[in-house]
């Protein structure tokens, strides 16, 4: 073991007093770093006109829209560089939200006709119509704790049925008229959103009551149409097959200071020892470029090392013997901006070669 996990976490950078912890887009196509506490904006990239929404899928990828008439497009945004790339032809989407299973929810604006809810396959670009929302005025969308929330200028916070698309208003008092243009799930609970107009600002929304609480002011010229928190977990590479399939690693939890994150991998062989690795680089380790093919060293088939090995730790899984390796760890309350790279290994029995999971990027931007 090189360094125990707890000791390694103590070496991570400190958080700044003010940090731009979100990525946002404006209608003009500009990509910004946004401070969710102060409202401060820094432009980090620029893309085509018509960035009317933003959503992060379950793999950590950021999506937005573009308009080059007569066509509409889905675009991909790099959260670090702000670079924008065209992905698929699309329709006139007013808002987006994560739908799971490699998909997005999107609400199509139809002018004077009721808006429609679509499910979009991000791999193929196929748009599947769910149904009419029943209103022309849906402005924003967010998936939060299994519920698909939307913003209606008259009713305020509403809920969309993911099976039928229909809008419902479960809140007693309407809180519309706020000019809210986008919604996002807040790590501390509830929703965060933003308004446009003469006095644009951030807002917090209580999902139990629909009540809106004003937050920091935004620059008057911002015209933000979508934003997501910059911290995310994203798999990269692929695991090799050792048991019931390739070792598959994912993260569960919120990447925020003081929160517990669990990294879990599946398809391990039972009654074997597992290993956890964490590092600061996915490009090199000890002078060797990464990923590094492990097959010549271990006799495995298609296994690779994806991360540097600042931390290695033996682990017996959640209830040895098990086919799942699950390791929770708490992020320090003072953690700053850092990229951590995680990988799991199945050490197997002595007569079998070891296996390795995909890599997992933990992109932390508090």
DRENDO-1510 file (C-alpha; in Angstrom, 1 decimal, always signed):
<recs>
REC; n; res; u; v; w
REC; 1; UNK; +0.0; +0.0; +0.0 .
REC; 2; UNK; +1.6; +3.3; -1.1 .
REC; 3; UNK; -0.6; +5.8; +0.8 .
REC; 4; UNK; -3.8; +5.3; +2.8 .
REC; 5; UNK; -6.8; +7.1; +1.5 .
REC; 6; UNK; -7.4; +9.2; +4.5 .
REC; 7; UNK; -3.8; +10.6; +4.4 .
REC; 8; UNK; -4.0; +11.2; +0.7 .
REC; 9; UNK; -7.2; +13.3; +1.1 .
REC; 10; UNK; -5.4; +15.5; +3.6 .
REC; 11; UNK; -3.0; +16.5; +0.8 .
REC; 12; UNK; -5.7; +17.8; -1.6 .
REC; 13; UNK; -5.9; +21.5; -2.4 .
REC; 14; UNK; -7.9; +23.9; -0.2 .
REC; 15; UNK; -11.1; +25.5; -1.4 .
REC; 16; UNK; -11.0; +29.1; -2.4 .
REC; 17; UNK; -13.2; +31.6; -0.5 .
REC; 18; UNK; -15.2; +32.1; -3.6 .
REC; 19; UNK; -15.3; +29.5; -6.3 .
REC; 20; UNK; -17.1; +29.3; -9.7 .
REC; 21; UNK; -18.8; +25.9; -9.1 .
REC; 22; UNK; -21.3; +25.8; -12.0 .
REC; 23; UNK; -21.1; +25.8; -15.8 .
REC; 24; UNK; -23.7; +27.9; -17.6 .
REC; 25; UNK; -24.7; +28.9; -21.2 .
REC; 26; UNK; -26.3; +32.0; -22.5 .
REC; 27; UNK; -28.5; +32.4; -25.5 .
REC; 28; UNK; -25.7; +33.9; -27.6 .
REC; 29; UNK; -23.7; +30.6; -27.2 .
REC; 30; UNK; -21.3; +31.8; -24.6 .
REC; 31; UNK; -20.2; +29.3; -22.0 .
REC; 32; UNK; -19.5; +30.6; -18.5 .
REC; 33; UNK; -18.1; +29.5; -15.2 .
REC; 34; UNK; -20.7; +30.6; -12.6 .
REC; 35; UNK; -20.4; +31.1; -8.8 .
REC; 36; UNK; -23.6; +29.8; -7.3 .
REC; 37; UNK; -23.0; +31.9; -4.1 .
REC; 38; UNK; -22.1; +35.3; -5.6 .
REC; 39; UNK; -23.4; +35.2; -9.2 .
REC; 40; UNK; -20.0; +36.0; -10.6 .
REC; 41; UNK; -19.5; +34.9; -14.2 .
REC; 42; UNK; -16.4; +34.2; -16.2 .
REC; 43; UNK; -16.6; +33.4; -19.9 .
REC; 44; UNK; -14.7; +30.2; -20.7 .
REC; 45; UNK; -15.8; +29.4; -24.2 .
REC; 46; UNK; -18.2; +30.3; -27.0 .
REC; 47; UNK; -20.3; +28.3; -29.4 .
REC; 48; UNK; -23.1; +28.8; -31.8 .
REC; 49; UNK; -26.2; +30.9; -31.2 .
REC; 50; UNK; -29.3; +29.3; -29.6 .
REC; 51; UNK; -27.9; +27.8; -26.4 .
REC; 52; UNK; -31.4; +27.6; -24.9 .
REC; 53; UNK; -30.9; +24.8; -22.3 .
REC; 54; UNK; -28.3; +22.7; -20.4 .
REC; 55; UNK; -28.4; +19.3; -18.8 .
REC; 56; UNK; -25.8; +16.8; -17.6 .
REC; 57; UNK; -26.4; +13.1; -18.3 .
REC; 58; UNK; -25.7; +10.3; -15.9 .
REC; 59; UNK; -22.1; +9.8; -17.3 .
REC; 60; UNK; -21.2; +13.4; -16.5 .
REC; 61; UNK; -21.5; +14.8; -20.1 .
REC; 62; UNK; -22.9; +18.3; -20.6 .
REC; 63; UNK; -25.5; +18.9; -23.3 .
REC; 64; UNK; -27.0; +22.1; -24.8 .
REC; 65; UNK; -28.7; +23.3; -27.9 .
REC; 66; UNK; -27.9; +25.4; -31.0 .
REC; 67; UNK; -29.9; +27.1; -33.7 .
REC; 68; UNK; -28.6; +27.5; -37.2 .
REC; 69; UNK; -31.8; +28.1; -39.0 .
REC; 70; UNK; -33.6; +26.2; -40.5 .
REC; 71; UNK; -32.0; +23.5; -38.3 .
REC; 72; UNK; -31.7; +22.9; -34.6 .
REC; 73; UNK; -29.0; +20.8; -32.9 .
REC; 74; UNK; -28.0; +19.1; -29.7 .
REC; 75; UNK; -24.4; +20.1; -28.7 .
REC; 76; UNK; -21.8; +18.8; -26.2 .
REC; 77; UNK; -20.0; +21.1; -23.9 .
REC; 78; UNK; -16.6; +20.5; -22.3 .
REC; 79; UNK; -17.0; +21.7; -18.7 .
REC; 80; UNK; -13.3; +22.4; -18.3 .
REC; 81; UNK; -12.4; +24.2; -21.6 .
REC; 82; UNK; -15.9; +25.5; -22.6 .
REC; 83; UNK; -15.5; +24.0; -26.0 .
REC; 84; UNK; -18.8; +23.3; -27.9 .
REC; 85; UNK; -19.3; +20.5; -30.4 .
REC; 86; UNK; -22.3; +19.6; -32.6 .
REC; 87; UNK; -23.7; +16.2; -31.8 .
REC; 88; UNK; -27.2; +15.5; -33.3 .
REC; 89; UNK; -29.9; +17.2; -35.3 .
REC; 90; UNK; -32.7; +18.2; -33.0 .
REC; 91; UNK; -35.9; +20.3; -32.7 .
REC; 92; UNK; -36.7; +23.6; -31.1 .
REC; 93; UNK; -36.0; +22.5; -27.5 .
REC; 94; UNK; -36.7; +25.0; -24.7 .
REC; 95; UNK; -35.2; +23.0; -21.9 .
REC; 96; UNK; -33.4; +19.8; -21.1 .
REC; 97; UNK; -32.9; +17.4; -18.1 .
REC; 98; UNK; -31.2; +14.1; -17.4 .
REC; 99; UNK; -33.4; +11.1; -18.0 .
REC; 100; UNK; -31.1; +8.2; -17.1 .
REC; 101; UNK; -30.1; +5.2; -19.3 .
REC; 102; UNK; -28.2; +7.4; -21.8 .
REC; 103; UNK; -31.1; +9.8; -22.4 .
REC; 104; UNK; -32.3; +13.3; -21.9 .
REC; 105; UNK; -35.7; +14.9; -21.4 .
REC; 106; UNK; -36.5; +17.8; -23.6 .
REC; 107; UNK; -39.5; +20.2; -23.9 .
REC; 108; UNK; -40.2; +21.4; -27.4 .
REC; 109; UNK; -41.5; +24.9; -27.9 .
REC; 110; UNK; -44.3; +25.0; -30.5 .
REC; 111; UNK; -45.2; +28.7; -30.5 .
REC; 112; UNK; -48.9; +29.1; -29.7 .
REC; 113; UNK; -49.5; +25.3; -29.5 .
REC; 114; UNK; -48.9; +23.3; -26.3 .
REC; 115; UNK; -45.3; +22.3; -25.7 .
REC; 116; UNK; -44.4; +18.6; -26.0 .
REC; 117; UNK; -42.1; +16.4; -23.9 .
REC; 118; UNK; -39.5; +14.2; -25.7 .
REC; 119; UNK; -37.1; +11.6; -24.6 .
REC; 120; UNK; -33.8; +11.8; -26.5 .
REC; 121; UNK; -31.2; +9.0; -26.9 .
REC; 122; UNK; -27.9; +10.8; -26.7 .
REC; 123; UNK; -26.1; +7.9; -28.5 .
REC; 124; UNK; -28.2; +7.8; -31.6 .
REC; 125; UNK; -29.9; +11.2; -31.5 .
REC; 126; UNK; -33.4; +9.5; -31.8 .
REC; 127; UNK; -36.1; +11.7; -30.3 .
REC; 128; UNK; -39.1; +9.9; -28.9 .
REC; 129; UNK; -42.3; +11.8; -28.4 .
REC; 130; UNK; -43.8; +11.3; -24.9 .
REC; 131; UNK; -46.8; +13.6; -25.2 .
REC; 132; UNK; -48.2; +17.1; -24.9 .
REC; 133; UNK; -47.4; +19.0; -21.7 .
REC; 134; UNK; -50.8; +20.7; -21.9 .
REC; 135; UNK; -49.4; +24.3; -21.8 .
REC; 136; UNK; -47.5; +26.6; -24.0 .
REC; 137; UNK; -45.4; +28.2; -21.3 .
REC; 138; UNK; -43.0; +25.6; -19.9 .
REC; 139; UNK; -39.7; +27.5; -19.4 .
REC; 140; UNK; -37.3; +25.2; -17.5 .
REC; 141; UNK; -36.7; +21.6; -16.6 .
REC; 142; UNK; -34.8; +19.6; -13.9 .
REC; 143; UNK; -34.6; +16.0; -12.7 .
REC; 144; UNK; -34.3; +16.0; -9.0 .
REC; 145; UNK; -34.6; +13.0; -6.7 .
REC; 146; UNK; -36.6; +11.0; -9.3 .
REC; 147; UNK; -39.1; +13.8; -10.0 .
REC; 148; UNK; -39.2; +15.8; -13.3 .
REC; 149; UNK; -39.8; +19.4; -12.3 .
REC; 150; UNK; -40.5; +22.3; -14.6 .
REC; 151; UNK; -41.1; +26.0; -14.3 .
REC; 152; UNK; -44.4; +27.6; -15.5 .
REC; 153; UNK; -44.5; +31.5; -15.7 .
REC; 154; UNK; -48.0; +31.5; -14.2 .
REC; 155; UNK; -48.2; +28.4; -11.9 .
REC; 156; UNK; -44.5; +28.5; -10.9 .
REC; 157; UNK; -43.0; +25.2; -10.0 .
REC; 158; UNK; -44.8; +22.2; -11.6 .
REC; 159; UNK; -44.2; +18.5; -12.2 .
REC; 160; UNK; -44.2; +16.7; -15.6 .
REC; 161; UNK; -45.4; +13.1; -15.9 .
REC; 162; UNK; -42.6; +11.2; -17.6 .
REC; 163; UNK; -45.1; +8.6; -18.9 .
REC; 164; UNK; -47.6; +11.0; -20.4 .
REC; 165; UNK; -45.8; +14.3; -20.5 .
REC; 166; UNK; -48.7; +16.1; -18.8 .
REC; 167; UNK; -48.1; +19.0; -16.4 .
REC; 168; UNK; -49.5; +19.0; -12.9 .
REC; 169; UNK; -49.3; +21.6; -10.1 .
REC; 170; UNK; -49.1; +20.0; -6.6 .
REC; 171; UNK; -48.3; +23.2; -4.8 .
REC; 172; UNK; -51.1; +25.2; -3.1 .
REC; 173; UNK; -49.8; +28.7; -3.9 .
REC; 174; UNK; -48.6; +29.7; -7.4 .
REC; 175; UNK; -45.3; +31.4; -7.4 .
REC; 176; UNK; -45.1; +32.3; -11.1 .
REC; 177; UNK; -44.0; +35.6; -12.6 .
REC; 178; UNK; -40.4; +35.2; -11.5 .
REC; 179; UNK; -38.9; +35.2; -15.0 .
REC; 180; UNK; -37.1; +31.9; -14.3 .
REC; 181; UNK; -35.3; +30.6; -17.4 .
REC; 182; UNK; -33.5; +27.5; -16.1 .
REC; 183; UNK; -33.5; +25.0; -13.2 .
REC; 184; UNK; -30.9; +22.6; -11.8 .
REC; 185; UNK; -30.7; +20.1; -8.9 .
REC; 186; UNK; -28.8; +21.6; -6.0 .
REC; 187; UNK; -26.4; +19.4; -4.0 .
REC; 188; UNK; -27.6; +20.9; -0.7 .
REC; 189; UNK; -31.3; +20.0; -1.6 .
REC; 190; UNK; -34.0; +21.6; -3.6 .
REC; 191; UNK; -33.5; +23.4; -6.9 .
REC; 192; UNK; -31.4; +26.3; -8.1 .
REC; 193; UNK; -32.5; +28.5; -11.0 .
REC; 194; UNK; -31.9; +31.8; -12.7 .
REC; 195; UNK; -34.0; +34.7; -14.0 .
REC; 196; UNK; -33.4; +37.1; -16.9 .
REC; 197; UNK; -34.6; +40.7; -17.4 .
REC; 198; UNK; -33.6; +44.0; -15.9 .
REC; 199; UNK; -32.5; +42.5; -12.6 .
REC; 200; UNK; -31.4; +38.9; -13.3 .
REC; 201; UNK; -30.5; +36.8; -10.3 .
REC; 202; UNK; -30.1; +33.3; -8.9 .
REC; 203; UNK; -32.9; +31.7; -6.9 .
REC; 204; UNK; -33.4; +28.7; -4.7 .
REC; 205; UNK; -36.7; +26.7; -4.9 .
REC; 206; UNK; -38.1; +24.5; -2.2 .
REC; 207; UNK; -39.5; +21.3; -3.9 .
REC; 208; UNK; -41.8; +20.6; -0.9 .
REC; 209; UNK; -43.6; +23.9; -1.1 .
REC; 210; UNK; -42.7; +25.5; -4.5 .
REC; 211; UNK; -41.5; +28.6; -2.6 .
REC; 212; UNK; -38.8; +30.7; -4.3 .
REC; 213; UNK; -36.1; +32.4; -2.3 .
REC; 214; UNK; -34.0; +35.1; -4.1 .
REC; 215; UNK; -30.3; +34.7; -4.3 .
REC; 216; UNK; -27.3; +36.6; -5.7 .
REC; 217; UNK; -27.7; +39.1; -8.5 .
REC; 218; UNK; -26.4; +38.1; -12.0 .
REC; 219; UNK; -24.7; +40.5; -14.5 .
REC; 220; UNK; -27.5; +42.4; -16.4 .
REC; 221; UNK; -26.2; +41.1; -19.7 .
REC; 222; UNK; -25.9; +37.5; -18.8 .
REC; 223; UNK; -29.1; +36.0; -20.4 .
REC; 224; UNK; -28.4; +32.6; -19.0 .
REC; 225; UNK; -30.5; +29.7; -20.3 .
REC; 226; UNK; -29.1; +26.8; -18.5 .
REC; 227; UNK; -26.6; +25.8; -15.8 .
REC; 228; UNK; -25.3; +22.7; -14.1 .
REC; 229; UNK; -22.9; +22.2; -11.1 .
REC; 230; UNK; -19.4; +21.7; -12.4 .
REC; 231; UNK; -18.6; +18.7; -10.2 .
REC; 232; UNK; -19.3; +15.3; -11.8 .
REC; 233; UNK; -18.3; +11.7; -12.1 .
REC; 234; UNK; -17.5; +10.4; -15.5 .
REC; 235; UNK; -16.3; +6.8; -16.5 .
REC; 236; UNK; -13.5; +6.4; -19.1 .
REC; 237; UNK; -12.0; +3.4; -20.7 .
REC; 238; UNK; -13.5; +0.0; -20.3 .
REC; 239; UNK; -13.1; -2.9; -17.8 .
REC; 240; UNK; -12.0; -6.4; -18.7 .
REC; 241; UNK; -14.1; -9.5; -18.2 .
REC; 242; UNK; -13.3; -11.6; -15.2 .
REC; 243; UNK; -16.7; -12.9; -13.9 .
REC; 244; UNK; -20.2; -12.2; -15.2 .
REC; 245; UNK; -19.0; -9.4; -17.4 .
REC; 246; UNK; -16.6; -6.5; -17.6 .
REC; 247; UNK; -15.7; -4.9; -14.3 .
REC; 248; UNK; -17.9; -1.7; -14.3 .
REC; 249; UNK; -17.1; +1.2; -11.9 .
REC; 250; UNK; -19.4; +4.1; -11.0 .
REC; 251; UNK; -19.8; +6.7; -8.3 .
REC; 252; UNK; -22.8; +7.2; -6.0 .
REC; 253; UNK; -23.4; +10.4; -4.0 .
REC; 254; UNK; -22.7; +14.1; -4.3 .
REC; 255; UNK; -19.3; +15.4; -5.2 .
REC; 256; UNK; -19.3; +18.3; -2.7 .
REC; 257; UNK; -17.2; +19.2; +0.4 .
REC; 258; UNK; -18.3; +17.3; +3.5 .
REC; 259; UNK; -20.3; +14.7; +1.4 .
REC; 260; UNK; -19.8; +11.0; +1.3 .
REC; 261; UNK; -19.1; +9.5; -2.1 .
REC; 262; UNK; -19.2; +5.7; -2.8 .
REC; 263; UNK; -17.3; +4.2; -5.6 .
REC; 264; UNK; -18.7; +0.8; -6.5 .
REC; 265; UNK; -17.8; -1.8; -9.1 .
REC; 266; UNK; -19.7; -4.9; -10.2 .
REC; 267; UNK; -19.1; -8.3; -11.9 .
REC; 268; UNK; -16.2; -9.3; -9.6 .
REC; 269; UNK; -15.5; -13.0; -9.0 .
REC; 270; UNK; -16.7; -14.0; -5.6 .
REC; 271; UNK; -14.3; -15.1; -2.9 .
REC; 272; UNK; -11.5; -13.0; -4.2 .
REC; 273; UNK; -9.6; -10.0; -2.9 .
REC; 274; UNK; -10.2; -6.6; -4.5 .
REC; 275; UNK; -8.0; -3.5; -4.7 .
REC; 276; UNK; -8.8; +0.2; -4.9 .
REC; 277; UNK; -6.6; +2.8; -6.5 .
REC; 278; UNK; -6.8; +6.5; -6.7 .
REC; 279; UNK; -4.5; +8.9; -8.5 .
REC; 280; UNK; -4.1; +12.5; -9.7 .
REC; 281; UNK; -3.3; +11.6; -13.4 .
REC; 282; UNK; -4.9; +9.6; -16.2 .
REC; 283; UNK; -2.1; +10.3; -18.6 .
REC; 284; UNK; +1.1; +9.0; -17.0 .
REC; 285; UNK; +2.5; +7.1; -13.9 .
REC; 286; UNK; +6.2; +6.5; -13.0 .
REC; 287; UNK; +7.2; +7.6; -16.5 .
REC; 288; UNK; +4.8; +5.2; -18.2 .
REC; 289; UNK; +2.0; +6.6; -20.4 .
REC; 290; UNK; -1.5; +5.7; -19.4 .
REC; 291; UNK; -3.6; +3.8; -20.2 .
REC; 292; UNK; -1.1; +0.9; -19.7 .
REC; 293; UNK; -1.9; -2.5; -21.1 .
REC; 294; UNK; -1.6; -5.0; -18.2 .
REC; 295; UNK; -1.8; -8.2; -20.2 .
REC; 296; UNK; +1.9; -8.7; -20.8 .
REC; 297; UNK; +2.5; -8.3; -17.1 .
REC; 298; UNK; -0.4; -10.3; -15.6 .
REC; 299; UNK; -1.6; -12.7; -18.3 .
REC; 300; UNK; -5.0; -11.0; -18.4 .
REC; 301; UNK; -7.0; -10.2; -21.5 .
REC; 302; UNK; -7.8; -6.6; -22.4 .
REC; 303; UNK; -7.0; -5.2; -18.9 .
REC; 304; UNK; -5.5; -1.8; -18.5 .
REC; 305; UNK; -4.2; +0.6; -15.8 .
REC; 306; UNK; -6.1; +3.9; -16.2 .
REC; 307; UNK; -4.9; +5.9; -13.2 .
REC; 308; UNK; -1.7; +6.8; -11.4 .
REC; 309; UNK; -1.3; +5.0; -8.1 .
REC; 310; UNK; -1.0; +7.6; -5.4 .
REC; 311; UNK; -3.3; +5.5; -3.3 .
REC; 312; UNK; -3.7; +1.7; -3.3 .
REC; 313; UNK; -5.8; -0.2; -0.8 .
REC; 314; UNK; -6.9; -3.8; -0.4 .
REC; 315; UNK; -10.6; -4.4; +0.0 .
REC; 316; UNK; -12.9; -7.4; +0.6 .
REC; 317; UNK; -16.1; -5.8; -0.8 .
REC; 318; UNK; -19.4; -5.3; +0.8 .
REC; 319; UNK; -19.9; -8.6; +2.7 .
REC; 320; UNK; -17.0; -10.9; +1.5 .
REC; 321; UNK; -17.4; -13.0; -0.6 .
REC; 322; UNK; -19.2; -10.7; -3.0 .
REC; 323; UNK; -19.3; -9.8; -6.7 .
REC; 324; UNK; -19.5; -6.1; -5.8 .
REC; 325; UNK; -16.7; -3.9; -4.4 .
REC; 326; UNK; -18.1; -0.8; -2.7 .
REC; 327; UNK; -16.0; +1.8; -0.9 .
REC; 328; UNK; -17.4; +5.0; +0.7 .
REC; 329; UNK; -15.2; +7.9; +1.6 .
REC; 330; UNK; -15.9; +11.4; +2.9 .
REC; 331; UNK; -14.6; +14.4; +0.9 .
REC; 332; UNK; -13.0; +17.0; +3.3 .
REC; 333; UNK; -15.1; +20.1; +4.1 .
REC; 334; UNK; -12.2; +22.2; +2.9 .
REC; 335; UNK; -11.5; +20.4; -0.4 .
REC; 336; UNK; -10.7; +22.6; -3.4 .
REC; 337; UNK; -10.8; +22.1; -7.1 .
REC; 338; UNK; -9.2; +18.8; -8.0 .
REC; 339; UNK; -9.5; +15.9; -10.5 .
REC; 340; UNK; -9.3; +12.4; -8.9 .
REC; 341; UNK; -9.1; +9.2; -10.9 .
REC; 342; UNK; -10.3; +5.9; -9.5 .
REC; 343; UNK; -10.0; +2.3; -10.6 .
REC; 344; UNK; -10.9; -1.1; -9.0 .
REC; 345; UNK; -9.1; -4.4; -9.5 .
REC; 346; UNK; -10.1; -8.0; -9.0 .
REC; 347; UNK; -7.0; -9.9; -7.8 .
REC; 348; UNK; -8.8; -13.3; -8.4 .
REC; 349; UNK; -7.4; -16.7; -7.3 .
REC; 350; UNK; -3.7; -17.3; -7.8 .
REC; 351; UNK; -4.4; -19.5; -10.8 .
REC; 352; UNK; -6.5; -16.8; -12.6 .
REC; 353; UNK; -5.2; -13.5; -14.0 .
REC; 354; UNK; -6.4; -10.3; -12.3 .
REC; 355; UNK; -9.0; -8.0; -13.7 .
REC; 356; UNK; -9.4; -4.2; -13.9 .
REC; 357; UNK; -12.4; -1.9; -14.1 .
REC; 358; UNK; -12.9; +1.1; -16.3 .
REC; 359; UNK; -11.4; +4.4; -14.9 .
REC; 360; UNK; -13.6; +6.9; -13.2 .
REC; 361; UNK; -13.0; +10.7; -13.2 .
REC; 362; UNK; -14.2; +12.6; -10.1 .
REC; 363; UNK; -14.1; +16.2; -11.3 .
REC; 364; UNK; -14.6; +18.2; -8.1 .
REC; 365; UNK; -15.2; +21.9; -8.3 .
REC; 366; UNK; -16.6; +23.2; -5.0 .
</recs>
